[in-house]
Amino acid sequence: MRLPPRPPSCSRPMPAGSLARSLASMVAAPSCAPRAEAMARMRKKDELPSKLCAGCGKPFAWRKKWARDWENVKACSDRCRTALKQKPQ
């Protein structure tokens, strides 16, 4: 007797040729479905938000590592950030 195939878990890679099974298991298990914010579309660099650096005055574009703290980012690099700290106000 042949056992039915196990549905792939979210943490393990799927074996080749199991696209139909994986789609069925994703519909059946909503916890495995990808999150909307994780599936953001790729953008060109021109489409990303940008700011002027407070240290050097040059424009710099948004980076993924600044996603949670973009409002507080003032400098384009570590060099400009340390220069801002050393500059008397």
C-alpha positions as CSV (number, residue, x, y, z in Angstrom):
1,M,0.0,0.0,0.0
2,R,1.3,3.4,-1.0
3,L,1.0,6.3,1.5
4,P,-0.1,9.7,0.2
5,P,2.7,12.2,-0.1
6,R,3.3,14.5,2.8
7,P,2.6,18.2,2.2
8,P,5.8,20.3,2.3
9,S,6.3,22.3,5.4
10,C,7.1,26.0,5.3
11,S,10.6,25.6,6.6
12,R,11.9,22.9,4.2
13,P,12.5,23.4,0.5
14,M,10.1,21.6,-1.8
15,P,11.3,18.7,-3.9
16,A,11.2,19.1,-7.6
17,G,8.0,18.3,-9.4
18,S,5.7,19.0,-6.5
19,L,4.3,22.4,-7.7
20,A,0.6,21.2,-7.7
21,R,0.9,19.7,-4.3
22,S,2.6,22.7,-2.8
23,L,0.0,25.1,-4.3
24,A,-2.7,22.9,-2.8
25,S,-1.0,22.8,0.6
26,M,-0.6,26.6,0.6
27,V,-4.3,27.0,0.0
28,A,-5.1,24.5,2.7
29,A,-2.7,26.0,5.2
30,P,-2.9,29.8,5.3
31,S,0.1,30.0,7.7
32,C,2.4,28.9,4.9
33,A,1.1,31.6,2.6
34,P,3.7,34.4,1.9
35,R,3.0,37.7,3.7
36,A,2.0,40.6,1.6
37,E,4.8,42.9,2.9
38,A,7.5,40.3,2.3
39,M,6.4,40.0,-1.4
40,A,6.9,43.6,-2.3
41,R,7.7,44.2,-6.0
42,M,11.1,45.2,-7.1
43,R,11.6,48.9,-7.8
44,K,14.1,50.8,-9.8
45,K,16.5,53.0,-7.7
46,D,14.8,56.1,-9.2
47,E,11.5,55.1,-7.7
48,L,12.8,54.8,-4.2
49,P,12.4,57.7,-1.7
50,S,15.5,59.8,-1.2
51,K,16.8,62.5,1.2
52,L,19.7,65.0,1.3
53,C,22.5,64.0,3.6
54,A,22.9,66.4,6.6
55,G,26.7,65.7,6.6
56,C,27.7,66.1,3.0
57,G,24.6,67.5,1.3
58,K,24.4,64.8,-1.4
59,P,21.2,62.9,-2.1
60,F,21.0,59.3,-0.9
61,A,18.3,56.7,-1.6
62,W,16.3,54.5,0.7
63,R,17.9,51.2,1.7
64,K,16.2,48.1,3.0
65,K,18.2,48.2,6.2
66,W,16.7,51.6,7.0
67,A,13.1,50.4,6.4
68,R,12.0,50.6,10.0
69,D,13.8,53.8,10.8
70,W,13.7,55.9,7.6
71,E,12.3,59.0,9.3
72,N,15.3,59.2,11.7
73,V,18.0,58.6,9.1
74,K,19.9,61.8,8.5
75,A,23.3,60.8,7.1
76,C,24.2,58.7,4.0
77,S,27.1,56.8,5.6
78,D,28.9,56.1,8.9
79,R,31.5,58.7,7.9
80,C,28.9,61.5,7.6
81,R,27.1,60.3,10.8
82,T,30.3,60.5,12.9
83,A,31.1,63.9,11.3
84,L,27.7,65.2,12.4
85,K,28.3,64.0,16.0
86,Q,31.7,65.8,16.1
87,K,30.5,69.0,14.4
88,P,29.7,71.8,17.0
89,Q,26.1,72.9,16.8
